[in-house]
Amino acid sequence: MEILVCVKRVPDTAENEIEVNGDGTDIERDDLVYSVNEWDNYAVEEAIQIKDNAGGSVTVVSMGDEESEEVVRREMAMGADNGILLSDDAFEGSDGKGIATLLKAAVDKGSYDLILTGAQADDGAAQVGGMLAAMLDLPYASLVNKIEIVDDKKIKVGREIEGGNQEMNEIDLPCVLSIQTGINEPRYVGIRGIRKVASVEIPVHGAGDLGVAADAVGEAGAKVKRLDYFVPEFGEGAEMLEGSTEEIIEKLIEMLKAKGGLK
């Protein structure tokens, strides 16, 4: 099975204190520590496990500047077979549709049975996977937390739905899936794996290589533009209720009645 996994280089929130810059146009990016997007890492691990069980190969693709190459190499050190970097000054400022357009062009250059993305990335929009599936006219499932191979034409996917219940669906291949965290346990990437892929050549595709018009992506083609970053103002602090369980319940009921929550 030929699998393509879309990955993104993002600020590591565990290693950084994220702050908005002075003019509110972006976060402060100086000296930030970056890593692969957490959801994407689960998608790569799942792809590697499928390859190990069903055969085939795993390719990871990332869009970004030359520094995004480190994310591609990291996932290859994890066990992916191939890597692709989509990089061009014309790509800067792309919205979700622009990113999906570029990823579609990358998919069209290959032949894949399964395309995986993380459920969401650092902006939290969770839209690129669905847009990519729509552009490719392929079946799509989001928030997938289980994958079972049926045969070379079908798979079963599980999704957690309301109330903690599990939903199972059978989907024709090829398809696009957005992977939820917790579907597996991503493996540790050791120094030996990193050294093994350190000198591997990573193909870099620009707008011309992908056959994408420069004004169809990037800031020129963006239909959604980010206007402002800001930190919400703090409201009043929480009120802590004290007393026995019965006393706390009684106080809470009175508070809800006073605020119109109960009648």
C-alpha positions in Angstrom: 0.0 0.0 0.0 1.4 3.4 -1.0 0.7 6.0 1.7 1.3 9.7 1.7 1.3 11.6 5.0 1.0 15.4 5.1 3.1 16.9 8.0 3.7 20.4 9.2 6.5 22.2 11.2 5.0 24.1 14.1 6.1 25.9 17.3 6.5 23.4 20.1 4.2 24.6 22.8 5.9 22.4 25.4 9.2 24.2 24.8 8.0 27.8 24.1 6.1 30.6 25.8 3.9 31.9 23.0 3.5 35.6 22.9 1.8 38.0 20.4 4.2 40.5 18.6 3.9 44.2 19.1 1.7 45.0 16.2 -0.6 42.1 16.6 0.1 40.6 13.2 1.7 37.3 14.4 3.3 35.5 17.3 6.8 36.3 18.3 8.8 33.7 16.3 12.4 34.7 17.3 14.2 31.9 19.1 11.1 29.6 19.0 11.7 25.8 19.2 9.9 24.0 16.4 8.8 20.4 16.0 6.5 18.2 13.9 2.8 18.8 14.5 1.6 16.4 17.2 -1.4 15.1 15.2 0.8 14.6 12.1 3.2 12.5 14.1 0.4 10.0 15.0 -0.5 9.9 11.3 3.1 9.0 10.3 3.2 6.3 13.0 -0.1 4.8 11.8 1.2 4.8 8.2 4.4 3.0 9.2 2.4 0.4 11.1 0.2 -0.2 8.1 3.2 -0.5 5.8 4.8 -3.1 8.3 1.6 -5.2 8.2 0.5 -4.8 4.6 3.6 -3.8 2.7 4.2 -0.8 0.5 5.9 2.5 1.3 5.3 5.7 3.2 6.1 9.2 1.8 5.9 12.3 4.0 5.2 15.7 2.4 5.5 19.1 4.1 4.9 22.7 2.8 7.2 25.4 4.2 10.5 27.1 3.9 13.9 25.2 3.8 13.7 24.7 7.6 10.7 22.5 7.2 13.1 19.9 5.7 14.1 19.0 9.3 10.5 17.8 9.9 10.6 15.7 6.7 13.9 14.1 7.8 12.7 13.5 11.3 9.7 11.5 10.0 12.0 9.6 7.7 14.2 8.8 10.6 11.0 7.5 12.3 10.5 5.0 9.5 9.0 6.8 6.4 10.6 5.8 3.2 10.5 9.0 1.2 10.2 12.7 1.8 9.0 15.7 -0.3 9.3 19.4 0.5 7.0 21.9 -1.1 8.8 25.2 -0.9 8.5 28.5 -2.9 8.3 32.1 -1.9 4.9 32.2 -3.7 3.5 29.8 -1.1 3.9 32.2 1.8 0.6 33.4 3.3 -1.4 30.5 1.9 -4.8 29.9 3.6 -6.3 26.4 4.1 -7.5 26.2 0.5 -4.1 27.2 -0.8 -2.3 24.6 1.3 -4.8 21.9 0.1 -4.3 23.0 -3.5 -0.5 22.5 -3.1 -1.0 19.1 -1.4 -3.3 18.0 -4.2 -0.7 18.9 -6.8 1.8 16.8 -4.8 -0.7 13.9 -4.7 -1.3 14.1 -8.4 2.5 13.7 -9.1 2.4 10.3 -7.4 0.1 7.2 -7.0 -1.2 6.7 -3.5 -3.8 4.4 -2.0 -4.1 6.3 1.2 -3.5 9.9 2.2 -3.3 10.8 5.9 -3.2 14.2 7.6 -3.3 15.1 11.3 -6.8 16.0 12.6 -5.6 19.6 13.0 -2.4 21.7 13.2 -1.2 24.7 15.2 -3.9 27.1 13.9 -6.7 24.6 15.0 -8.8 25.1 11.8 -8.9 21.3 11.0 -9.9 22.1 7.4 -7.0 21.0 5.1 -7.7 17.3 5.2 -11.4 17.8 4.2 -10.5 20.3 1.5 -7.8 18.0 0.1 -10.3 15.1 -0.1 -12.9 17.3 -1.8 -10.3 18.6 -4.4 -9.2 15.0 -5.1 -12.9 13.8 -5.1 -12.0 11.0 -2.7 -13.8 9.5 0.3 -12.9 11.2 3.6 -13.2 10.5 7.3 -12.0 12.8 10.1 -10.9 12.2 13.7 -10.0 8.6 12.9 -8.8 6.6 15.9 -8.7 3.1 14.3 -7.8 1.7 11.0 -8.3 -1.9 9.8 -7.2 -3.2 6.4 -9.9 -5.2 4.7 -8.2 -5.8 1.4 -6.4 -3.8 -1.3 -9.6 -1.9 -2.2 -11.2 -1.2 1.2 -10.4 -0.3 4.8 -12.4 0.1 8.0 -12.0 3.2 10.1 -13.2 4.0 13.6 -14.2 7.4 15.0 -15.1 8.3 18.5 -18.5 10.0 18.5 -20.7 11.7 21.2 -20.9 9.9 24.5 -17.6 8.1 24.0 -19.2 5.6 21.5 -17.2 4.2 18.6 -18.4 4.4 15.0 -17.0 2.1 12.4 -17.2 2.7 8.6 -16.0 0.9 5.6 -14.3 3.2 3.0 -13.1 2.5 -0.5 -9.5 3.1 -1.4 -8.0 5.5 -2.3 -9.2 7.8 0.4 -8.1 10.7 2.7 -8.2 10.3 6.5 -7.5 12.9 9.3 -5.9 11.1 12.2 -6.7 11.7 15.9 -4.2 11.6 18.7 -4.2 8.4 20.7 -4.7 6.1 17.7 -1.2 4.7 18.5 2.0 5.4 20.4 4.5 7.2 18.1 7.9 5.5 18.3 11.0 7.1 19.6 13.4 8.5 17.0 16.9 7.6 17.9 20.2 9.2 16.8 21.0 6.3 14.6 17.8 6.9 12.5 18.6 10.6 12.3 22.1 9.9 11.0 20.8 7.3 8.5 18.7 9.9 6.7 20.9 13.0 7.2 22.4 12.8 3.7 19.3 11.6 1.9 18.3 14.0 -0.9 14.8 15.5 -0.3 13.1 16.6 -3.5 11.9 20.3 -3.4 9.0 21.3 -5.5 8.1 24.9 -6.3 5.0 26.3 -8.0 6.4 25.5 -11.5 7.2 21.9 -10.6 3.7 21.4 -9.2 2.0 23.1 -12.1 0.3 25.6 -9.8 -0.2 29.2 -10.7 1.7 31.4 -8.2 -1.3 33.7 -7.9 -3.6 30.8 -7.0 -1.9 30.2 -3.7 0.0 32.2 -1.2 -1.2 35.6 0.0 -2.4 36.5 -3.5 -4.7 33.5 -3.7 -5.9 33.5 -0.1 -9.6 33.9 0.5 -9.1 34.0 4.3 -6.8 36.5 5.7 -5.7 36.7 9.4 -6.4 40.2 10.6 -5.3 40.2 14.2 -3.7 38.3 17.0 -4.5 39.2 20.6 -4.6 37.7 24.1 -8.1 37.8 25.5 -8.6 39.9 28.6 -8.9 38.1 31.8 -12.4 38.1 33.3 -13.3 37.8 37.0 -11.7 34.8 38.8 -13.6 31.7 39.7 -15.6 31.5 42.9 -14.7 28.6 45.1 -17.5 27.0 47.1 -16.7 25.6 50.5 -18.5 23.3 52.8 -19.8 19.8 52.7 -21.0 18.2 49.5 -24.6 18.9 50.4 -23.8 22.6 51.3 -21.9 23.1 48.0 -24.8 21.6 46.0 -27.3 23.9 47.8 -25.1 27.0 47.1 -24.6 26.0 43.5 -28.3 25.6 42.9 -29.0 29.0 44.4 -26.3 30.6 42.3 -27.7 29.0 39.1 -31.2 30.2 40.0 -29.9 33.8 40.6 -28.2 33.8 37.2 -31.2 32.4 35.4 -29.7 29.0 34.8 -32.4 27.2 36.8 -36.1 28.1 37.4 
